[in-house]
Amino acid sequence: MLGKLTGFDDTIVAVATAPGLGAIAVIRLSGSQAFDITNSLFPSKDLLLQASHTLHFGGIIADGRIIDEVVVSLYKGPRSYTGEDVIEISCHGSPYIQQQIIDAVTKAGARLAKPGEFTQRAFLNGKLDLTQAESVADLIASNSAASHQTAMQQMRGGFSKELHLLREQLITFSALIELELDFSQEDVEFADRTRLYELVTAANTTIRHLIDSFRMGNVIKNGVNTAIVGKPNAGKSTLLNTLLNENRAIVSDIAGTTRDTIEEVLNIEGILFRLIDTAGIRESNDTIESIGVQKTMEKIKEAGVVVYLFDVNENSAEDLQQQIDSFQADNINFLLVGNKTDIAGESAIQEKFSKIQGILFISAKNHAHVDDLKQALVQKVLSGDINTEDTIITNARHHSALQEVLKSLHDVSNGMDNGVPGDLLALDIRRALHFLGEITGEVTNEDRLDYIFSKFCIGK
Ligand code: GDP
């Protein structure tokens, strides 16, 4: 079945570097013909006689014409990225040269690779499990320190280790149950129920932890929508400029950035805060409570976190309390930020708002306590008991499979509580194992694999 997935007989080729003009481009071949094909275009040396993991300089010649002078890197399978024979041709970066070399290589017998096909082969050859393969795509797309760290950790097998632990727990459980089934006539409980409970509880805890990490994984991978709102003249533009001066993230290549709704992106401690355009609120002359701009309110509700900025000199504690009540009624995750503390002095202001908990006092204009605000923003999205060092789920496919695992485990615990027979418990455990296997790729089907790898870029 595996052979059919990619047609392992053929040799694939693609440009591995970013499209367009660059100093150097890398063209990568993988497959049983990789060495023969390159050799036929590289007269300076017989590549078939060279050791693996060596570099060779020479010309690429096609139809009697030199296309470029290149460096060829040799990786003999299985000690290569895909597990097959791999050759990387580093040529000059002109798109014309890249195209000429690709043409020559395909004429000599290679076929253009589909997106993700190199990594797919690596997976099918057992070089990576599926979570590691997927993290290759994440790694390429990572755009902040935090998303890079989680992708890197996954690629090196962090997540897979936890899943193997989970699998072992479940397999021990089912072994105990099945042992009991073998001796059912004897009416003995081999599988000590207390031990079974312990195993299911341990597995449950592991999974819950992973499932909970998804919220944060999502934040790390995709950033968090953030709205800075408040009455006119509260100081929103001033604050925004202060933040942007220090923390503006490069947005052009952040996946999923919708230009019309996202104004700017801040990178604070590796987390991307996508500032939602709430121009409606900023330009309105009404107070925030009376803004009829439905759309803007909807945007606020979409935000992962809302920074409510108010002028401490103009607002009363009662006003503020009303605003808090309305945020709470709408289930909005908000941060209260009192601005312009420089005018009346911090202590007088703190006295004025002493009844209200959790206000951050800043002066946007003087940059006072703006760092505290950044810290508070990070805390707001990272709250919970998840540590960035832990394994973090960033992939929706893994998340939904883990939820299925959790459901199956619930059935197991319920089953034990209700004294259902061992063979039924074993079925539920097998279901849990099945969904775990889907995550790592031990249980999978062709369509699903094709789908997963099709989301990669070509050349990976
Ligand atoms: P927005 O309407 O909420 O965007 O408010 P702006 O950022 O345009 O600020 C309104 C006015 O308040 C401007 O004149 C700012 O210079 C001023 N302002 C903003 N922050 C502070 C502050 O911390 N202290 C003082 N004294 N003035 C501020």
Boltz pocket constraint, residues with backbone or C-beta under 6 A from the ligand:
constraints:
  - pocket:
      binder: B
      contacts: [[A, 230], [A, 231], [A, 232], [A, 233], [A, 234], [A, 235], [A, 236], [A, 237], [A, 238], [A, 239], [A, 282], [A, 339], [A, 340], [A, 341], [A, 342], [A, 343], [A, 362], [A, 363], [A, 364], [A, 365], [A, 366]]
      max_distance: 6.0
